[in-house]
């Protein structure tokens, strides 16, 4: 449970410093700082209105929670070109992912990037791609049609 009301009370009513508040509430200093900054930005003062509930307060400070939706369309790398670049001695999948993320900040995270590459990778290629085998699929299963489309990308 968040301790937003207590942080605000300790700061605005008692005038405690952020370090003291963090110790008193058993939360991180950066969390205290974040709560106080958000309260100032939202124009929230002390005392809080009596009818302001915990959920409403969180809504004012943090807005609606953003839920990550699976199936969001992400920019697709050119898997065939990446595979060819990986043949160079000093290029790694991580370096190629960093270049991809610079070009597409909303693109795949590193784990999903590696999993998608493994799904695309032609059969018989080495398995050393930088991911651990036997780990839970964090990206969700790729539909077979998606994998086939990835393999066929760049063949035209």
NULO-343519 format. One record per residue (C-alpha): x, y, z; residue number from 1; residue in three letters. Coordinates in Angstrom, 3 decimals, padded with zeros to 6 digits. Layout:
[[X; Y; Z]; NUM; ALA]
...
This chain:
[[000.000; 000.000; 000.000]; 1; UNK]
[[001.319; 003.427; -000.855]; 2; UNK]
[[001.909; 005.848; 001.964]; 3; UNK]
[[001.075; 009.011; 000.063]; 4; UNK]
[[-001.147; 010.566; 002.716]; 5; UNK]
[[001.440; 009.952; 005.423]; 6; UNK]
[[004.230; 011.455; 003.284]; 7; UNK]
[[002.136; 014.555; 002.627]; 8; UNK]
[[001.180; 014.875; 006.300]; 9; UNK]
[[004.760; 014.552; 007.521]; 10; UNK]
[[006.001; 017.131; 005.033]; 11; UNK]
[[003.191; 019.660; 004.940]; 12; UNK]
[[001.912; 019.457; 008.514]; 13; UNK]
[[005.041; 018.617; 010.490]; 14; UNK]
[[007.644; 020.084; 008.122]; 15; UNK]
[[009.936; 017.036; 008.196]; 16; UNK]
[[012.738; 016.664; 005.668]; 17; UNK]
[[012.561; 014.103; 002.914]; 18; UNK]
[[015.180; 011.815; 004.494]; 19; UNK]
[[013.281; 011.808; 007.787]; 20; UNK]
[[010.049; 011.019; 005.963]; 21; UNK]
[[011.687; 008.180; 004.039]; 22; UNK]
[[013.001; 006.639; 007.279]; 23; UNK]
[[009.715; 007.143; 009.116]; 24; UNK]
[[007.609; 005.553; 006.370]; 25; UNK]
[[010.112; 002.860; 005.423]; 26; UNK]
[[010.215; 003.919; 001.769]; 27; UNK]
[[012.943; 005.191; -000.518]; 28; UNK]
[[014.048; 008.809; -000.608]; 29; UNK]
[[013.350; 008.958; -004.338]; 30; UNK]
[[009.784; 007.748; -003.689]; 31; UNK]
[[009.230; 010.533; -001.149]; 32; UNK]
[[010.644; 013.058; -003.597]; 33; UNK]
[[008.413; 011.720; -006.389]; 34; UNK]
[[005.256; 011.873; -004.232]; 35; UNK]
[[005.984; 015.447; -003.159]; 36; UNK]
[[006.756; 016.621; -006.699]; 37; UNK]
[[003.563; 015.057; -008.007]; 38; UNK]
[[001.546; 016.665; -005.197]; 39; UNK]
[[002.924; 020.107; -006.076]; 40; UNK]
[[002.232; 019.539; -009.792]; 41; UNK]
[[-001.343; 018.423; -008.992]; 42; UNK]
[[-001.890; 021.404; -006.664]; 43; UNK]
[[-002.563; 019.198; -003.653]; 44; UNK]
[[-002.086; 020.843; -000.272]; 45; UNK]
[[-002.627; 019.955; 003.369]; 46; UNK]
[[-005.001; 019.215; 004.953]; 47; UNK]
[[-006.507; 016.984; 002.323]; 48; UNK]
[[-010.258; 017.239; 001.726]; 49; UNK]
[[-012.066; 014.735; 003.948]; 50; UNK]
[[-013.874; 013.157; 001.016]; 51; UNK]
[[-010.622; 012.483; -000.890]; 52; UNK]
[[-010.046; 008.731; -000.813]; 53; UNK]
[[-006.795; 006.880; -001.363]; 54; UNK]
[[-007.726; 005.853; -004.916]; 55; UNK]
[[-008.749; 009.393; -005.865]; 56; UNK]
[[-005.503; 010.769; -004.460]; 57; UNK]
[[-003.497; 008.232; -006.444]; 58; UNK]
[[-005.500; 009.130; -009.545]; 59; UNK]
[[-004.672; 012.820; -009.106]; 60; UNK]
[[-000.991; 012.127; -008.581]; 61; UNK]
[[-000.396; 009.312; -011.042]; 62; UNK]
[[-003.259; 009.510; -013.514]; 63; UNK]
[[-004.794; 006.358; -014.867]; 64; UNK]
[[-002.493; 003.371; -014.690]; 65; UNK]
[[-001.140; 002.481; -018.069]; 66; UNK]
[[-001.552; -001.186; -018.787]; 67; UNK]
[[000.849; -002.777; -021.205]; 68; UNK]
[[-001.168; -004.393; -023.940]; 69; UNK]
[[000.142; -007.508; -025.606]; 70; UNK]
[[-000.125; -007.486; -029.334]; 71; UNK]
[[000.958; -003.861; -029.695]; 72; UNK]
[[002.525; -003.378; -033.104]; 73; UNK]
[[006.232; -002.670; -032.715]; 74; UNK]
[[008.586; -001.670; -035.519]; 75; UNK]
[[010.040; -004.831; -037.000]; 76; UNK]
[[013.791; -005.024; -037.530]; 77; UNK]
[[015.139; -006.318; -040.803]; 78; UNK]
[[015.884; -009.775; -039.401]; 79; UNK]
[[017.724; -010.971; -042.499]; 80; UNK]
[[020.077; -007.954; -042.431]; 81; UNK]
[[020.610; -008.420; -038.687]; 82; UNK]
[[021.443; -012.071; -039.229]; 83; UNK]
[[023.986; -011.153; -041.897]; 84; UNK]
[[025.538; -008.510; -039.638]; 85; UNK]
[[025.891; -011.079; -036.856]; 86; UNK]
[[028.323; -012.964; -039.085]; 87; UNK]
[[030.880; -010.184; -038.421]; 88; UNK]
[[033.220; -011.143; -035.641]; 89; UNK]
[[032.706; -008.260; -033.213]; 90; UNK]
[[029.006; -007.556; -033.696]; 91; UNK]
[[026.648; -008.941; -031.087]; 92; UNK]
[[022.901; -009.146; -030.872]; 93; UNK]
[[023.019; -006.664; -028.005]; 94; UNK]
[[024.871; -004.072; -030.113]; 95; UNK]
[[022.389; -004.543; -032.948]; 96; UNK]
[[019.498; -004.194; -030.488]; 97; UNK]
[[020.994; -000.921; -029.173]; 98; UNK]
[[021.118; 000.460; -032.719]; 99; UNK]
[[017.533; -000.701; -033.283]; 100; UNK]
[[016.338; 001.031; -030.082]; 101; UNK]
[[018.096; 004.254; -031.032]; 102; UNK]
[[016.187; 004.226; -034.306]; 103; UNK]
[[012.939; 002.955; -032.708]; 104; UNK]
[[012.626; 003.937; -029.008]; 105; UNK]
[[009.159; 002.335; -028.881]; 106; UNK]
[[010.547; -000.937; -030.251]; 107; UNK]
[[011.135; -004.277; -028.589]; 108; UNK]
[[012.968; -004.572; -025.295]; 109; UNK]
[[016.136; -006.645; -025.362]; 110; UNK]
[[014.578; -009.941; -024.199]; 111; UNK]
[[011.734; -009.790; -026.716]; 112; UNK]
[[014.159; -008.719; -029.446]; 113; UNK]
[[016.294; -011.810; -028.734]; 114; UNK]
[[013.265; -014.097; -028.634]; 115; UNK]
[[011.905; -012.727; -031.901]; 116; UNK]
[[015.307; -013.189; -033.511]; 117; UNK]
[[015.472; -016.787; -032.270]; 118; UNK]
[[012.012; -017.417; -033.703]; 119; UNK]
[[013.083; -015.979; -037.059]; 120; UNK]
[[016.590; -017.458; -037.137]; 121; UNK]
[[017.032; -020.047; -039.858]; 122; UNK]
[[017.166; -023.629; -038.582]; 123; UNK]
[[020.663; -024.989; -038.034]; 124; UNK]
[[022.199; -021.661; -037.047]; 125; UNK]
[[024.053; -021.495; -033.747]; 126; UNK]
[[021.995; -020.911; -030.602]; 127; UNK]
[[024.366; -018.334; -029.084]; 128; UNK]
[[022.160; -015.275; -029.300]; 129; UNK]
[[022.436; -013.928; -025.783]; 130; UNK]
[[019.282; -015.382; -024.226]; 131; UNK]
[[018.978; -018.200; -021.749]; 132; UNK]
[[017.464; -021.443; -022.864]; 133; UNK]
[[014.555; -022.877; -020.951]; 134; UNK]
[[013.353; -019.496; -019.714]; 135; UNK]
[[009.725; -018.430; -019.718]; 136; UNK]
[[008.613; -016.738; -022.937]; 137; UNK]
[[008.124; -013.132; -021.770]; 138; UNK]
[[006.934; -011.866; -025.135]; 139; UNK]
[[004.127; -014.316; -025.556]; 140; UNK]
[[004.021; -016.807; -028.372]; 141; UNK]
[[004.499; -015.470; -031.855]; 142; UNK]
[[001.793; -016.659; -034.231]; 143; UNK]
[[003.130; -019.051; -036.862]; 144; UNK]
[[002.095; -016.649; -039.622]; 145; UNK]
[[004.077; -013.899; -037.887]; 146; UNK]
[[007.186; -016.103; -037.714]; 147; UNK]
[[006.799; -017.074; -041.363]; 148; UNK]
[[006.409; -013.404; -042.295]; 149; UNK]
[[009.557; -012.577; -040.346]; 150; UNK]
[[011.504; -015.321; -042.100]; 151; UNK]
[[010.276; -014.135; -045.486]; 152; UNK]
[[011.084; -010.475; -044.756]; 153; UNK]
[[013.659; -009.080; -047.114]; 154; UNK]
[[013.491; -012.018; -049.543]; 155; UNK]
[[011.769; -009.975; -052.267]; 156; UNK]
